[in-house]
Structure formats: structure tokens, C-alpha cells
Amino acid sequence: MMLYPPMADLVEKVGSRYLLVNIIARRAREIAADAEENGCALEKKPVSTAIDEVYTGKLILSSFEENIEPSENSEF
């Protein structure tokens, strides 16, 4: 079975599988909530739409690292 878009391409755009799953899940929830709020039917499942957005570059990962401040005890 061939998956489209390829998982390797999606991971390459985001950086890790963990981030990819979180980004897609968060965006899918936003899409579903917006559709429910506006009372419109979706043509595709929210997860499929979120995956397409990542693959086409419409959804990009903003630098979340700026919001994370290391603690004084961290070794990083």
C-alpha cells in the first residue's frame, strides 16, 4: 500500500515524527472546530486536510523554541 504524501517527506518538512503528529492533530482540531462553529460540512477529513497543508507548505512550524526558556538546573 502506497501512502501519499510519503511519511518521510512530511517528517523532513517538520523535523521529527513527534512534532508532525502534534502539529497535524492540533490543526485538525482547529479545522473541525471551525467547521462546527460555522455549520459547514467538510469535504475531507480534518486530518487529511492538515496533512495536505503540511505537505504543500501552507502550514509551517513556527519557532516554538523561542517560547521555551531553559531552567537554571538544565544541562543543555
C-alpha positions as CSV (number, residue, x, y, z in Angstrom):
1,M,0.0,0.0,0.0
2,M,1.4,3.4,-1.0
3,L,0.8,6.4,1.2
4,Y,0.6,9.9,-0.2
5,P,2.2,12.1,0.7
6,P,5.1,9.9,1.8
7,M,5.7,10.0,5.6
8,A,9.4,10.7,5.0
9,D,8.6,13.8,3.1
10,L,6.3,15.1,5.9
11,V,8.8,14.3,8.6
12,E,11.5,16.1,6.6
13,K,9.4,19.3,6.5
14,V,8.8,19.3,10.2
15,G,11.9,17.7,11.8
16,S,10.5,14.8,13.7
17,R,7.6,12.4,13.8
18,Y,6.6,13.6,17.3
19,L,6.3,17.2,16.1
20,L,4.5,16.1,12.9
21,V,1.8,14.2,14.9
22,N,1.3,17.1,17.3
23,I,1.1,19.7,14.5
24,I,-1.3,17.7,12.5
25,A,-3.5,16.8,15.5
26,R,-3.7,20.5,16.6
27,R,-4.5,21.7,13.1
28,A,-7.1,19.0,12.6
29,R,-8.9,20.0,15.8
30,E,-8.9,23.7,14.6
31,I,-10.3,22.7,11.3
32,A,-13.1,20.6,12.9
33,A,-13.9,23.3,15.4
34,D,-14.1,26.0,12.7
35,A,-16.4,23.8,10.6
36,E,-18.7,23.0,13.5
37,E,-18.8,26.7,14.5
38,N,-19.6,27.8,11.0
39,G,-22.0,24.9,10.4
40,C,-20.4,23.8,7.2
41,A,-19.8,20.3,6.0
42,L,-16.2,19.2,5.3
43,E,-15.3,17.6,2.0
44,K,-12.3,15.8,3.5
45,K,-11.5,14.6,7.0
46,P,-9.7,17.3,9.1
47,V,-6.6,15.1,9.5
48,S,-6.3,14.7,5.7
49,T,-6.6,18.5,5.3
50,A,-4.0,19.1,7.9
51,I,-1.6,16.6,6.3
52,D,-2.1,18.3,2.9
53,E,-1.4,21.7,4.5
54,V,1.9,20.5,5.9
55,Y,2.9,18.8,2.6
56,T,2.1,21.9,0.5
57,G,3.8,24.3,2.8
58,K,0.6,26.1,3.9
59,L,1.1,25.0,7.4
60,I,4.6,25.6,8.8
61,L,6.2,25.1,12.2
62,S,6.9,28.4,13.8
63,S,9.9,28.6,16.0
64,F,8.4,27.3,19.3
65,E,11.9,27.2,20.8
66,E,11.8,30.9,21.5
67,N,9.0,30.3,24.0
68,I,11.0,27.7,25.9
69,E,13.3,29.0,28.5
70,P,15.8,26.5,30.0
71,S,15.7,26.2,33.7
72,E,18.7,27.0,35.8
73,N,19.3,23.3,36.6
74,S,19.2,22.1,33.0
75,E,22.4,20.9,31.4
76,F,21.6,22.0,27.9
